[in-house]
Each structure stands twice: as C-alpha cells, then as structure tokens.
C-alpha cells in the first residue's frame, strides 16, 4: 500500500567506562512478555495493518555506528548487554494515542519486534532498557516523520538516570544550606533550612510540600512531585511585601506544572515547555495570569564539594522567561539519594537589572534517616550602628538581631549606655525577617567603644546573650546637588550629590519618599564612586512618579570601607530636599 511503510529501528547500546553511580535507576517502566503491547487505541503487535498505519520493524541489538557520544561513554556494542532483561518501546505524538510495548530480551543478544504506528509527523520513539529489578539502565530516543517513504532509524542507548533517586520527597527530609543572596538592597548571607512536610493536591495531582527557609517563619513552600512521569512543580506559596511595607501571600499555580526533569534522563538531554502561572492573593482572592517559558538540560556528571561533603552530581541548567518581562537562569546539582547539594539562581527584571542573585550550598542534610555534614544549630547575630542625620544634627543608635532561626526567638532586648532593656520589635523587609529598635541620642554622638548587651529569649525557654561594640562614625554627610530643594523636575529625575568632605565612604544609599514619608524608591550603590543616578534605573521603584506629585530625596553614606565592623555599617545622612514632578 502507498501509505504503509516498513521502518527498521536499529538500537545501538553504549557501555559505560567511568560514571560513578550512574545508571542505578530505581523501579520504573513495567516489564512484560515478548511483544506485550499497550495502546488505548487497541492497536498492538497483532493488529492488522490499514492505510493509516505504518508497520515499524524494530531490531534490538544489531547495527553499527562510527559516531562518538558524550563524555564518559565509549565502546559501541552490537549486542544487548547481559544485565538487560526487558526493553520497553514507547511511540507518541500530539495527534495519536501513545503506543507502548515491552519485549523480553533476557539471555538474548538481539531481538526483532514490530509496531503499527499511525502515519504522521514528529513521531517520538523512546526506548528504555531495564534489568531484572525493573531499574532503567539505558535510554535512547529519536523523532521521525512517517509519511510513506522508507526510512531507517538508529537510536544510541546511553546510560540513564532515574530522577526519583536524585530528588527525594519523603516527609521529614531536611536540608540546611549556606546562602548568599544579593538584591538591589545589598548582600545577605546565612543559613536556610528546607523541609518536606505534608501533601497538597493541585489541579488533581497530589504533591509534597517543600518548605523553604523554614525557621525564618515566612511559611513559604512549593508543591512538587517526582515519579514515573517526571519531576514537576505544581505550585509556589510565596510571601510578598506591598508598597506600604505590609506582608501578604500569593498562591502561584502552574498549568501544566513546570517540568524540572524527565523521569529518566541522559547526558545532554533537553526538555522545554510553556506554562500558565495563575497568581492569587490569599487575603483578597484577586488573581492575575502570566505565561512562563522554560528550557532545561542535564549537562552531565559533575563532582561538587560543599560543607556537607563531596558528591557526584547530575548538573542541570535551566533558563526561563515570563510574559511580564522577568527572566533568568538556574543551575542545580543533584546527588543520588541526597537531593540538591548546590544551586545558583540569577533573576533579572524586564529592564535587565538584577532582581536576585543567589547561591545555596549544602551544609547538612537528613534524608530518610541518613545524615550528611554537621547541622548548625543557631546563627544569631547582634549589631549596633550609628545613624547621623545632618539635617537636624542628631544621632541615633540602631540595634538589630538577625537569626537563621528567627521563629525560635520569642523576644529580644538590649541594654547599655543610656539604654535600659530596650525591646526590639519583629520586623520585615521583603523576605528578610529580623528584630530591631532605635534609640535617640540627640545632638550627642554615641561613644565609640561602648558595649551593648542583647538578651535573646527563645520559644523553647532557653536564652542567649550577645554583645556588640559601637565603632566611631567614620564619614561625614554627603551634600545634595541636583535636583535642588523645592525644584520642579521630570518624572525620571537624575540625582547628583557630592561626596562627604571627611571620612571614607564604602557606598551610598539614596532614599526617595512621597509626601507621607513612604519610600518610593531606595537604591544601594555598589561602591563609593557612584555620585549620580537616575530615578528607578534598576526597575525596583514601587511606582512611577506622577505629574503634580511632591517628593523628597536624601542620600546616606556608609562608612565601613575599612571593614571595622562585621555587622551593619554606620551611616551619615544628607539634608532632605523636596521636588515636584511637572
């Protein structure tokens, strides 16, 4: 018949020379007897042919090739490896019902079988080779158009990795990472603890809840699943901050769920998808949608050394873009039986400026009763710094307590010169949670060398005492140049100032506020050389300046260019100038 064609599929097995734990896949696709075909359309190896089908003859364990494969693989073999007992073949496309067939190959060096495949384009052939425990050891794939012309397909079988082995999702699995996080405000370091606890059903699929930065008290989590269909993210429950500094939560649901890995993955294999993200504000029920496009690749094996140890990892690289203009990339290293041991994250705003740059490295993990590394039990820190306001010539001391386990703190206070049991208040800035308070010293500068004692009480009834020492204010206040006080400007004014006449500046902070005193835009310069900047040049302003609006601006100079202090820098602030937008 004109529309029938005989396709020979030649599968080439590749043996591994050096790959550590590679190929130790867990139980995967089911095996069956020879020519045990599954298809909801009713067609299988015994089906009769018709004008809409192509009989595809597949020969396993024969054929040769001269092409070289990715690193870690060599030595082509024409025979089915002796440890392989079952071959599963799956054929799929968007316009056909998936066909799946299992072939018993135990003790055989080659075998031939036939599938009847509907004619059409982009027929995806996937072949899995399983051992006696149903663990997937090899995988191969190719795409072909079946349109009536004779064609021969060759598939190289590479060592396969089962993703369920590399991203555990059992209740009480726990990871502690050392995190470095940079935003437009600054760079923060500390520990982050992630925990699997409980389940949630999203769009009919039940996944595990992965809580992030658990002990910060933020309550953020994702809903993930990792099984026979792949590693997916179904939802993210995130903490946000509005223009008034109030926290609120959004539920971000992905449809279809975001694919982070195919269930069985080989070196250099790629995957991609387009997902609709629906974000719903938990308190109001209002929602919005955007489109997320992503692409991923398993780049290969990589040895990674972190505080928790040295691990042989699968290295994945992801890129993404959102219809709202945000974009970025992720690199994640997964270790067998452990999960993610290292990840880097680079997110950018629509104008190209940095949103978040973050690196997490595993410090400790407890996975199904097995531990890796040493857990840091607490990482509280207490700092005191001078704030000088040149407009009225007054000084304040700012006291701050940070902790990687902020939810363990029930209260905090500080005492020292002119300060007696001053209570610190629980505060948030974006996703950062901390305790802080300020004490006015009027026109008298706090004394360098004074020691302040912080008492930190924990929810379990324990307490700790930390101390920090005032260091001398090492810089004068900047002088504002433009826009001048009470001037009229465009909606994107350029702010210019002069460096302080005395002291050493480490960097500047510009603060633009509205008539109510609310910060509209704050920006921390990367160094001391920047003395001019355009409004919202990093794209982080709460909103655009509007015509007729009256605003104020001021610049603070941080003084710790000589690294006198491990905590927050002292700062001297300029006068505050007002301007109106024309």
Secondary structure as UniProt FT lines:
FT   TURN            2..3
FT   STRAND          7..16
FT   TURN            20..23
FT   TURN            34..35
FT   STRAND          36..39
FT   TURN            40..41
FT   TURN            45..46
FT   TURN            51..52
FT   STRAND          53..60
FT   TURN            71..72
FT   STRAND          73..77
FT   TURN            82..83
FT   STRAND          86..93
FT   TURN            94..95
FT   STRAND          96..104
FT   TURN            106..107
FT   STRAND          111..118
FT   STRAND          120..130
FT   TURN            132..133
FT   STRAND          135..146
FT   STRAND          151..159
FT   STRAND          161..162
FT   HELIX           163..165
FT   TURN            171..172
FT   STRAND          174..182
FT   STRAND          187..202
FT   TURN            203..204
FT   STRAND          205..211
FT   HELIX           214..216
FT   STRAND          221..227
FT   TURN            228..229
FT   STRAND          230..241
FT   TURN            243..244
FT   STRAND          247..261
FT   STRAND          264..265
FT   TURN            267..268
FT   STRAND          270..281
FT   TURN            282..284
FT   STRAND          287..306
FT   TURN            307..308
FT   STRAND          309..322
FT   TURN            323..324
FT   STRAND          327..335
FT   TURN            336..338
FT   STRAND          339..348
FT   TURN            350..351
FT   STRAND          354..367
FT   TURN            368..369
FT   STRAND          370..373
FT   STRAND          381..389
FT   TURN            390..393
FT   STRAND          394..402
FT   TURN            404..405
FT   HELIX           406..408
FT   STRAND          409..416
FT   TURN            417..418
FT   STRAND          419..423
FT   STRAND          425..429
FT   TURN            430..431
FT   STRAND          432..442
FT   TURN            448..449
FT   STRAND          451..458
FT   TURN            459..460
FT   STRAND          463..469
FT   STRAND          479..482
FT   TURN            485..486
FT   STRAND          487..489
FT   TURN            491..492
FT   STRAND          494..498
FT   STRAND          507..513
FT   TURN            515..516
FT   STRAND          519..524
FT   STRAND          532..534
FT   TURN            535..538
FT   TURN            547..548
FT   STRAND          550..558
FT   HELIX           560..562
FT   STRAND          571..573
FT   STRAND          577..581
//
